[in-house]
Amino acid sequence: MVAGRWMQGPPKKILLATDLSARCDRALDRALALAGEWEAGLVVVHVLEDASPVADESDAQPSWRRPPNARSLAETRARADMSDIAGDATVVIESGDPAEAILRTARTHDCGLIVTGVARNELLGRLVLGGTTARLARRSERPVLVVRKRARRPYARIVVATDFSESSRHALEATRCFFPRQGLTLFHAYDAPLALMASDAASHRAQFHEAAHRDAEAFLEASGLAGQPGARPELVLEYGDPDRLLTEYVDTKGIDLVALGTHGRSAMFHILIGSVAQSLVETLPCDVLVVRNPEAKPSD
C-alpha cells in the first residue's frame, strides 16, 4: 500500500516484525487487534541475522541428537506463538539484514502497515542492532507502527505531530484513513526567534502564535480531508521545544498513538519532524506511527 492507496481506507494486510521475545507480545496483540478491527490479513516475519549452518550428513549422531536447524526452530516457535490466537496468519522466516528482509516481505505480501515492538528498552530488541527501526522509517513506503503500550483498547486518543510540511500532510491523511472514526489532534510546536531581544516578549510570541494558527488552518484546508469521515482535527499550538512539549502532552492527556512524518520543511529551523523524528520514536511514552514522505528518496 503506497501513498496513492492510503485514501482507500485501512490496510488489507498487516506485517508484524517480531524477534519472538516476550516483549514483542505487545506488538502482536496490537497487530491482532488492528487486523480484527480492519478485517485485514496478518503476516508475521522473523529474521535470522545469521544463516543457520548446514548439517553434515556424514555426522554419526542420530538425527534427533543433531543441533536443530535455526530456521526450522524459529518457524516452529513462531507458529506455536500464533497457533491459538492467529491460526490464519502467514508466517515468514527470513535471513540476512533485518530491515531489508522486513521491507522485502512487506512488498512481497503487499502489506499496508508494518508493526513492530520494543524489547529491553531497545527498538525491535535484537533486530535493532543495525538501527533497524530507523532504517525502516527512512526506507519504507509503508507506514511503520512502533508499539510500546499494551493493547488494552482500540486507539482512541490520537495525535498527529506536524510542521505543516508535505511529509506531515501525508502522515495526517494516512492516520485519518487508518482511523476514520477516531478524533484526531493536530499538534504543532513553534519557535519565536529573537524573543529575548524583543521589547515585549509576550507580544512577540503572540505574533508567532497567530502565524502558526494561520499556517495550521491552511495546512488543514490543503490536507485533502474535506469530505472524509471523522470530525475536524483539534488544533494544539504550543511555544517551545517540540520534543519536550509533545512528550508532556502525551503523558498529561493519556495519548494512545502519535503519528508523524520523517522529512520536515528545513533543517535550519526548530521544526517538529525531521532531525528529531527518531528521538521521538525512541522516547515517546506511547505507540508511534511513522509515515515516510512517498516523494522523498529513501536513504540508508
C-alpha positions as CSV (number, residue, x, y, z in Angstrom):
1,M,0.0,0.0,0.0
2,V,1.8,3.1,-1.2
3,A,0.7,6.6,-0.7
4,G,-1.8,6.6,-3.6
5,R,-3.8,3.9,-1.9
6,W,-4.0,5.5,1.6
7,M,-7.2,7.2,0.6
8,Q,-8.8,3.8,0.0
9,G,-9.0,3.1,3.7
10,P,-7.2,0.9,6.3
11,P,-4.7,-1.8,5.1
12,K,-5.9,-5.1,3.9
13,K,-2.8,-6.8,5.2
14,I,-0.6,-6.1,8.2
15,L,3.0,-7.2,8.6
16,L,4.2,-8.0,12.2
17,A,8.0,-8.0,12.5
18,T,9.0,-9.9,15.7
19,D,12.1,-11.3,17.4
20,L,9.9,-13.8,19.2
21,S,10.7,-12.3,22.6
22,A,8.0,-11.9,25.3
23,R,8.1,-8.1,25.0
24,C,7.1,-8.4,21.3
25,D,3.8,-9.8,22.5
26,R,2.6,-6.2,22.8
27,A,3.2,-5.7,19.1
28,L,1.5,-9.0,18.4
29,D,-1.6,-8.1,20.4
30,R,-1.9,-4.7,18.7
31,A,-1.4,-6.2,15.2
32,L,-4.1,-8.8,16.0
33,A,-6.4,-6.0,17.3
34,L,-5.9,-3.9,14.2
35,A,-6.4,-7.0,11.9
36,G,-9.7,-7.7,13.6
37,E,-10.8,-4.0,13.5
38,W,-9.9,-3.7,9.8
39,E,-10.7,-7.3,8.8
40,A,-7.2,-7.5,7.5
41,G,-4.9,-10.4,6.9
42,L,-1.8,-10.9,9.2
43,V,1.7,-11.7,8.0
44,V,4.4,-12.5,10.7
45,V,8.1,-12.2,9.8
46,H,11.0,-13.2,11.9
47,V,14.6,-12.5,10.7
48,L,17.6,-14.7,11.3
49,E,20.5,-12.4,11.2
50,D,22.9,-15.3,10.6
51,A,22.1,-18.1,8.2
52,S,21.8,-21.4,10.0
53,P,24.7,-23.9,9.4
54,V,24.1,-26.8,7.0
55,A,24.0,-30.1,8.9
56,D,26.8,-32.5,8.0
57,E,25.0,-35.6,6.6
58,S,28.1,-37.7,7.5
59,D,27.6,-36.9,11.2
60,A,27.5,-40.2,13.0
61,Q,24.9,-38.8,15.5
62,P,21.3,-39.8,15.0
63,S,19.2,-37.0,13.5
64,W,17.3,-36.4,16.7
65,R,20.6,-35.5,18.5
66,R,21.9,-33.1,16.0
67,P,21.6,-29.3,16.7
68,P,18.3,-28.1,15.4
69,N,18.2,-26.0,12.2
70,A,17.8,-22.4,13.2
71,R,15.3,-21.6,10.5
72,S,13.1,-24.6,11.4
73,L,13.3,-23.9,15.1
74,A,12.3,-20.2,14.5
75,E,9.4,-21.2,12.3
76,T,8.2,-23.8,14.9
77,R,8.3,-21.2,17.7
78,A,6.6,-18.5,15.6
79,R,3.8,-20.9,14.6
80,A,3.4,-22.1,18.2
81,D,3.0,-18.4,19.3
82,M,0.5,-17.8,16.5
83,S,-1.5,-21.1,16.7
84,D,-4.0,-20.3,19.4
85,I,-4.6,-16.6,18.5
86,A,-3.8,-16.2,14.9
87,G,-4.2,-19.5,13.2
88,D,-4.7,-17.9,9.8
89,A,-1.5,-15.8,10.0
90,T,1.1,-16.3,7.3
91,V,4.5,-17.0,9.0
92,V,7.7,-16.0,7.1
93,I,11.2,-16.8,8.3
94,E,13.8,-14.7,6.6
95,S,17.6,-14.3,7.0
96,G,20.1,-11.6,6.4
97,D,19.8,-7.8,7.1
98,P,16.7,-7.3,9.2
99,A,15.5,-4.1,7.7
100,E,15.9,-5.3,4.1
101,A,14.2,-8.6,4.9
102,I,11.3,-6.9,6.6
103,L,10.8,-4.5,3.7
104,R,11.1,-7.3,1.2
105,T,8.5,-9.3,3.0
106,A,6.1,-6.3,3.1
107,R,6.5,-5.8,-0.6
108,T,6.1,-9.5,-1.4
109,H,2.9,-9.8,0.6
110,D,1.6,-6.3,-0.3
111,C,1.2,-5.3,3.4
112,G,0.0,-1.8,4.0
113,L,1.4,-1.4,7.5
114,I,4.5,-2.7,9.3
115,V,4.0,-3.3,13.1
116,T,7.0,-3.9,15.4
117,G,7.7,-3.7,19.1
118,V,10.3,-2.9,21.7
119,A,12.3,-5.2,23.9
120,R,14.8,-4.4,26.7
121,N,14.1,-0.7,26.0
122,E,15.6,-1.2,22.6
123,L,13.5,-0.8,19.5
124,L,12.9,-4.2,17.9
125,G,15.1,-5.9,20.5
126,R,17.8,-7.9,18.8
127,L,16.7,-6.6,15.4
128,V,17.7,-3.1,16.4
129,L,21.4,-3.8,16.4
130,G,21.8,-2.2,13.0
131,G,19.3,0.6,13.6
132,T,16.5,-1.4,12.1
133,T,13.6,0.8,13.1
134,A,15.3,4.0,12.0
135,R,16.1,2.3,8.6
136,L,12.5,1.1,8.3
137,A,11.2,4.6,8.9
138,R,13.6,6.1,6.3
139,R,13.1,3.5,3.6
140,S,9.7,2.0,4.0
141,E,7.0,3.2,1.6
142,R,4.5,1.7,4.1
143,P,3.8,3.3,7.4
144,V,5.6,1.7,10.4
145,L,3.8,1.3,13.7
146,V,6.2,1.0,16.8
147,V,4.2,-0.5,19.7
148,R,5.2,0.4,23.2
149,K,2.0,0.1,25.2
150,R,-0.3,-2.9,25.9
151,A,-3.2,-3.2,23.5
152,R,-5.9,-2.9,26.2
153,R,-8.3,-1.0,23.9
154,P,-8.6,0.4,20.4
155,Y,-6.7,3.6,19.7
156,A,-8.9,6.4,20.9
157,R,-6.6,9.4,21.7
158,I,-4.5,10.1,18.6
159,V,-2.2,13.0,17.9
160,V,-0.7,13.9,14.6
161,A,2.5,15.9,15.0
162,T,3.1,18.4,12.3
163,D,5.4,21.1,11.0
164,F,3.0,21.8,8.1
165,S,5.2,20.1,5.6
166,E,4.2,17.7,2.8
167,S,5.6,14.9,4.9
168,S,3.3,15.7,7.9
169,R,0.4,16.1,5.5
170,H,0.9,12.6,4.3
171,A,1.0,11.5,7.9
172,L,-2.2,13.2,8.7
173,E,-4.0,11.8,5.7
174,A,-2.8,8.2,6.4
175,T,-3.8,8.5,10.0
176,R,-7.3,9.7,9.1
177,C,-7.7,6.8,6.6
178,F,-6.5,4.2,9.1
179,F,-8.7,5.6,11.9
180,P,-11.7,7.3,10.2
181,R,-13.9,7.3,13.3
182,Q,-11.4,8.5,15.9
183,G,-11.0,12.1,16.8
184,L,-7.6,13.5,15.9
185,T,-5.5,16.2,17.5
186,L,-3.1,18.2,15.3
187,F,0.0,19.2,17.4
188,H,2.5,21.8,16.4
189,A,5.3,23.4,18.4
190,Y,6.7,26.7,17.2
191,D,9.7,28.9,17.9
192,A,9.7,32.7,18.2
193,P,13.2,33.8,17.0
194,L,14.8,36.7,18.9
195,A,12.1,36.7,21.5
196,L,14.6,37.5,24.2
197,M,15.6,40.6,22.3
198,A,12.1,41.9,21.8
199,S,10.9,44.8,23.9
200,D,7.6,42.9,24.6
201,A,8.4,39.2,24.6
202,A,4.8,38.1,25.2
203,S,3.5,40.2,22.3
204,H,6.4,38.9,20.1
205,R,5.4,35.3,20.9
206,A,1.7,36.1,20.3
207,Q,2.5,37.2,16.7
208,F,4.2,33.8,16.0
209,H,1.3,32.0,17.6
210,E,-1.1,33.8,15.2
211,A,1.2,32.9,12.3
212,A,1.2,29.3,13.4
213,H,-2.6,29.3,13.6
214,R,-2.9,30.7,10.1
215,D,-0.4,28.0,8.9
216,A,-2.4,25.3,10.6
217,E,-5.7,26.4,9.0
218,A,-4.1,26.5,5.6
219,F,-2.5,23.1,6.2
220,L,-5.9,21.6,7.1
221,E,-7.5,23.2,4.1
222,A,-4.9,21.6,1.8
223,S,-4.8,18.3,3.5
224,G,-7.5,16.6,1.4
225,L,-9.6,15.7,4.5
226,A,-12.6,17.6,3.3
227,G,-15.5,15.2,2.7
228,Q,-13.7,12.4,4.6
229,P,-15.5,10.8,7.6
230,G,-14.5,12.0,11.0
231,A,-14.5,15.3,12.8
232,R,-12.1,18.1,12.1
233,P,-8.9,17.7,14.0
234,E,-8.5,19.7,17.1
235,L,-5.6,22.2,17.0
236,V,-2.9,22.4,19.7
237,L,-0.3,25.1,19.1
238,E,2.4,25.5,21.7
239,Y,5.5,27.6,22.0
240,G,8.7,25.8,22.9
241,D,10.8,22.7,22.4
242,P,8.7,20.2,20.4
243,D,10.3,17.0,21.8
244,R,9.7,18.1,25.4
245,L,6.2,19.6,24.8
246,L,4.9,16.6,22.9
247,T,6.2,14.1,25.5
248,E,4.5,16.2,28.2
249,Y,1.2,16.4,26.2
250,V,1.2,12.6,25.7
251,D,1.7,12.0,29.4
252,T,-0.8,14.6,30.5
253,K,-3.6,13.7,28.1
254,G,-3.1,9.9,28.1
255,I,-2.4,9.8,24.3
256,D,-2.6,6.3,22.8
257,L,-0.8,7.0,19.5
258,V,1.3,9.7,17.9
259,A,1.7,9.9,14.1
260,L,4.5,11.8,12.4
261,G,6.3,12.2,9.1
262,T,10.0,11.7,8.7
263,H,11.0,14.6,6.4
264,G,10.5,18.2,7.6
265,R,10.5,21.5,5.8
266,S,14.0,22.6,6.7
267,A,16.9,21.5,8.9
268,M,17.5,25.2,9.5
269,F,14.5,25.6,11.8
270,H,13.5,24.0,15.1
271,I,10.7,22.0,13.5
272,L,8.9,19.1,14.9
273,I,9.5,16.5,12.2
274,G,12.9,15.7,10.7
275,S,16.0,15.5,12.7
276,V,14.1,14.8,16.0
277,A,11.8,12.1,14.5
278,Q,14.0,9.2,15.5
279,S,14.3,10.7,19.0
280,L,10.5,10.9,19.3
281,V,10.1,7.3,18.2
282,E,12.6,6.2,20.9
283,T,11.3,8.4,23.8
284,L,7.6,9.0,23.4
285,P,5.7,7.0,26.1
286,C,3.1,5.7,23.6
287,D,2.8,3.9,20.3
288,V,4.2,5.8,17.3
289,L,3.0,5.7,13.7
290,V,5.8,6.8,11.3
291,V,4.8,7.8,7.8
292,R,7.6,8.5,5.3
293,N,7.0,11.1,2.6
294,P,6.5,9.0,-0.5
295,E,8.1,11.7,-2.6
296,A,11.3,11.6,-0.6
297,K,14.0,9.3,-1.8
298,P,14.7,6.5,0.7
299,S,18.1,6.8,2.5
300,D,20.3,4.4,4.3
